[in-house]
Amino acid sequence: MEVYDQAYALARSLRNSESFKRLLQAEAVLIEEPTKWAQLQDVRHKQLEITAQQMAGKSIPQEKIDALDNMMNALLIDEQIRNYLLAEERFAQLLADVQKIIGEVVKDLKLLTENPEKDRA
């Protein structure tokens, strides 16, 4: 149970981290502005659509990418949206760092790191 206890402790630490608190605060401020929140959600939805198409191997017209960039740049002018996105980015970086640390545990597993066909040759 020690691993689970530590996982719960990690979750508490993340929840109590400054970056998470700033994200919650920025989110609360932005939610009070329904138009801004909807604009951000719209851009996010379009970002996800483009990412899904790219992952499916589909070509994305440059105009569509440029239009999305322009939409995001327009949103970044707004201080509340910019603060939210910066807070989100900081928290995402914290999560990525933690995931990298945890990922070090599995780096020695041959299933994930080596080509078995190469060993048979």
C-alpha positions in Angstrom: 0.0 0.0 0.0 3.0 2.3 0.4 3.0 3.1 -3.4 -0.7 4.1 -3.3 -0.2 6.1 -0.2 2.6 8.0 -1.9 0.4 8.4 -5.0 -2.3 10.0 -2.9 0.3 12.2 -1.3 1.5 13.3 -4.7 -2.1 14.1 -5.7 -2.4 16.2 -2.5 0.9 18.0 -3.3 -0.2 18.8 -6.8 -3.5 20.1 -5.6 -1.8 22.3 -3.0 0.9 23.5 -5.5 1.1 27.2 -6.3 0.7 26.4 -10.0 -2.5 24.5 -9.4 -3.9 27.2 -7.1 -3.1 29.9 -9.7 -4.8 27.8 -12.4 -7.9 27.5 -10.3 -7.9 31.2 -9.5 -7.4 32.1 -13.2 -10.2 29.7 -14.2 -12.6 31.2 -11.7 -12.0 34.7 -13.0 -12.4 33.6 -16.6 -15.6 31.6 -15.9 -17.1 34.8 -14.6 -16.8 36.1 -18.2 -19.0 33.7 -20.2 -18.2 35.2 -23.6 -14.4 34.9 -23.0 -14.8 31.4 -21.7 -16.8 30.4 -24.8 -14.2 32.0 -27.1 -11.4 30.0 -25.4 -13.4 26.8 -25.5 -14.1 27.4 -29.2 -10.4 27.8 -30.0 -9.6 24.7 -27.9 -12.2 22.7 -29.8 -10.7 23.8 -33.1 -7.2 22.9 -31.9 -8.3 19.4 -30.9 -9.9 18.9 -34.3 -6.7 19.9 -36.1 -4.6 17.7 -33.8 -6.9 14.7 -34.4 -6.8 15.2 -38.2 -3.0 15.4 -38.0 -2.8 12.3 -35.9 -5.0 10.5 -38.5 -2.4 11.5 -41.2 -4.7 14.0 -42.8 -3.2 17.1 -44.4 -4.4 20.4 -42.8 -4.7 23.4 -45.2 -2.4 26.2 -44.2 -5.3 28.6 -44.2 -7.0 26.6 -41.4 -3.8 26.6 -39.3 -3.3 30.4 -39.9 -6.9 31.1 -39.0 -6.5 29.2 -35.7 -3.2 31.1 -35.0 -5.0 34.4 -35.6 -7.8 33.4 -33.3 -5.4 32.4 -30.5 -3.4 35.6 -31.0 -6.6 37.6 -30.7 -7.5 35.9 -27.5 -4.0 36.5 -26.0 -4.6 40.2 -26.1 -7.1 39.7 -23.3 -5.3 39.8 -19.9 -7.7 37.3 -18.2 -7.4 34.8 -21.0 -3.6 35.2 -21.2 -3.3 34.7 -17.4 -5.4 31.6 -17.6 -3.4 30.1 -20.5 -0.1 30.9 -18.7 -1.3 29.3 -15.5 -2.5 26.3 -17.5 0.9 26.0 -19.2 2.8 26.2 -15.9 0.6 23.4 -14.4 0.9 21.3 -17.5 4.7 21.6 -17.3 4.6 20.5 -13.6 2.5 17.5 -14.6 4.9 16.7 -17.5 7.9 16.9 -15.2 6.2 14.5 -12.7 5.2 12.1 -15.4 8.8 12.1 -16.7 10.1 11.3 -13.2 7.6 8.4 -12.8 8.4 7.2 -16.3 11.9 6.6 -15.3 10.6 3.5 -13.5 9.7 1.7 -16.7 12.7 2.7 -18.8 14.5 -0.6 -18.0 11.6 -2.8 -19.3 12.8 -4.4 -22.5 9.3 -4.7 -23.8 9.1 -0.9 -24.1 12.7 -0.2 -25.1 14.0 -3.0 -27.3 13.2 -4.6 -30.6 12.8 -8.4 -30.0 13.3 -9.1 -33.7 16.8 -7.6 -33.4 17.7 -10.0 -30.5 16.7 -13.1 -32.6 18.9 -12.2 -35.5 
